[in-house]
């Protein structure tokens, strides 16, 4: 009977370990993404207004652009 109990209990424990790992990976990805976005914002703030205009954003739009709330205008390709 104990062999049957171990066989039944083991898959449940394995699922929990997998779930905890996925949660940890998701948290790590969120923290890493936060620092990448903060770095991008800092880099864009160091640019002058003319460089930002060339990119297609105003200084007041930097954070929104980094977050993905502002889409950059499509640039025509030269053939």
Phi and psi in degrees as GROMACS dihedral restraints (atoms count N, CA, C in turn):
[ dihedral_restraints ]
;  ai    aj    ak    al  type     phi  dphi    fc
    3     4     5     6     1   -65.7    20    10
    4     5     6     7     1   -32.4    20    10
    6     7     8     9     1   -64.7    20    10
    7     8     9    10     1   -37.2    20    10
    9    10    11    12     1   -67.7    20    10
   10    11    12    13     1   -39.7    20    10
   12    13    14    15     1   -64.5    20    10
   13    14    15    16     1   -42.1    20    10
   15    16    17    18     1   -65.0    20    10
   16    17    18    19     1   -40.7    20    10
   18    19    20    21     1   -64.2    20    10
   19    20    21    22     1   -36.5    20    10
   21    22    23    24     1   -75.5    20    10
   22    23    24    25     1   -40.2    20    10
   24    25    26    27     1   -76.5    20    10
   25    26    27    28     1   -31.6    20    10
   27    28    29    30     1   -61.5    20    10
   28    29    30    31     1   -46.8    20    10
   30    31    32    33     1   -60.4    20    10
   31    32    33    34     1   -35.1    20    10
   33    34    35    36     1   -65.0    20    10
   34    35    36    37     1   -40.7    20    10
   36    37    38    39     1   -66.9    20    10
   37    38    39    40     1   -38.3    20    10
   39    40    41    42     1   -65.5    20    10
   40    41    42    43     1   -37.8    20    10
   42    43    44    45     1   -65.1    20    10
   43    44    45    46     1   -38.2    20    10
   45    46    47    48     1   -65.8    20    10
   46    47    48    49     1   -42.0    20    10
   48    49    50    51     1   -63.0    20    10
   49    50    51    52     1   -39.9    20    10
   51    52    53    54     1   -65.1    20    10
   52    53    54    55     1   -38.3    20    10
   54    55    56    57     1   -68.3    20    10
   55    56    57    58     1   -42.0    20    10
   57    58    59    60     1   -64.1    20    10
   58    59    60    61     1   -41.1    20    10
   60    61    62    63     1   -62.1    20    10
   61    62    63    64     1   -43.9    20    10
   63    64    65    66     1   -62.7    20    10
   64    65    66    67     1   -39.4    20    10
   66    67    68    69     1   -65.2    20    10
   67    68    69    70     1   -42.9    20    10
   69    70    71    72     1   -63.7    20    10
   70    71    72    73     1   -42.6    20    10
   72    73    74    75     1   -64.3    20    10
   73    74    75    76     1   -41.7    20    10
   75    76    77    78     1   -63.7    20    10
   76    77    78    79     1   -40.8    20    10
   78    79    80    81     1   -65.1    20    10
   79    80    81    82     1   -44.1    20    10
   81    82    83    84     1   -61.4    20    10
   82    83    84    85     1   -43.9    20    10
   84    85    86    87     1   -61.8    20    10
   85    86    87    88     1   -38.8    20    10
   87    88    89    90     1   -66.0    20    10
   88    89    90    91     1   -43.2    20    10
   90    91    92    93     1   -66.2    20    10
   91    92    93    94     1   -44.3    20    10
   93    94    95    96     1   -62.9    20    10
   94    95    96    97     1   -42.2    20    10
   96    97    98    99     1   -61.7    20    10
   97    98    99   100     1   -38.5    20    10
   99   100   101   102     1   -59.8    20    10
  100   101   102   103     1   -47.1    20    10
  102   103   104   105     1   -68.9    20    10
  103   104   105   106     1   -33.7    20    10
  105   106   107   108     1   -65.2    20    10
  106   107   108   109     1   -44.1    20    10
  108   109   110   111     1   -64.1    20    10
  109   110   111   112     1   -41.8    20    10
  111   112   113   114     1   -63.0    20    10
  112   113   114   115     1   -38.4    20    10
  114   115   116   117     1   -65.4    20    10
  115   116   117   118     1   -41.6    20    10
  117   118   119   120     1   -64.2    20    10
  118   119   120   121     1   -41.2    20    10
  120   121   122   123     1   -63.3    20    10
  121   122   123   124     1   -43.8    20    10
  123   124   125   126     1   -62.1    20    10
  124   125   126   127     1   -42.9    20    10
  126   127   128   129     1   -64.0    20    10
  127   128   129   130     1   -43.5    20    10
  129   130   131   132     1   -67.5    20    10
  130   131   132   133     1   -34.8    20    10
  132   133   134   135     1   -67.0    20    10
  133   134   135   136     1   -23.9    20    10
  135   136   137   138     1   -77.1    20    10
  136   137   138   139     1   -16.5    20    10
  138   139   140   141     1   -74.6    20    10
  139   140   141   142     1   152.5    20    10
  141   142   143   144     1   -81.7    20    10
  142   143   144   145     1   169.8    20    10
  144   145   146   147     1   -62.3    20    10
  145   146   147   148     1   -33.0    20    10
  147   148   149   150     1   -67.8    20    10
  148   149   150   151     1   -41.0    20    10
  150   151   152   153     1   -65.0    20    10
  151   152   153   154     1   -40.1    20    10
  153   154   155   156     1   -64.4    20    10
  154   155   156   157     1   -38.3    20    10
  156   157   158   159     1   -63.9    20    10
  157   158   159   160     1   -37.8    20    10
  159   160   161   162     1   -62.8    20    10
  160   161   162   163     1   -35.8    20    10
  162   163   164   165     1   -71.8    20    10
  163   164   165   166     1   -32.2    20    10
  165   166   167   168     1   107.4    20    10
  166   167   168   169     1    19.8    20    10
  168   169   170   171     1  -131.4    20    10
  169   170   171   172     1   156.4    20    10
  171   172   173   174     1   -95.6    20    10
  172   173   174   175     1   161.2    20    10
  174   175   176   177     1   -57.0    20    10
  175   176   177   178     1   -34.8    20    10
  177   178   179   180     1   -72.8    20    10
  178   179   180   181     1   -11.0    20    10
  180   181   182   183     1  -102.4    20    10
  181   182   183   184     1     4.0    20    10
  183   184   185   186     1   -58.3    20    10
  184   185   186   187     1   -53.2    20    10
  186   187   188   189     1   -63.5    20    10
  187   188   189   190     1   -40.6    20    10
  189   190   191   192     1   -65.3    20    10
  190   191   192   193     1   -37.3    20    10
  192   193   194   195     1   -67.4    20    10
  193   194   195   196     1   -41.3    20    10
  195   196   197   198     1   -66.1    20    10
  196   197   198   199     1   -37.3    20    10
  198   199   200   201     1   -72.8    20    10
  199   200   201   202     1   -14.3    20    10
  201   202   203   204     1    93.4    20    10
  202   203   204   205     1    12.1    20    10
  204   205   206   207     1   -82.2    20    10
  205   206   207   208     1   -16.9    20    10
  207   208   209   210     1  -118.3    20    10
  208   209   210   211     1   124.8    20    10
  210   211   212   213     1   -91.1    20    10
  211   212   213   214     1   138.4    20    10
  213   214   215   216     1   -75.7    20    10
  214   215   216   217     1   145.7    20    10
  216   217   218   219     1   -64.8    20    10
  217   218   219   220     1   145.8    20    10
  219   220   221   222     1   -70.4    20    10
  220   221   222   223     1   133.2    20    10
  222   223   224   225     1  -100.3    20    10
  223   224   225   226     1   135.5    20    10
  225   226   227   228     1   -68.7    20    10
  226   227   228   229     1   138.6    20    10
  228   229   230   231     1   -88.1    20    10
  229   230   231   232     1   143.3    20    10
  231   232   233   234     1   -87.8    20    10
  232   233   234   235     1   130.2    20    10
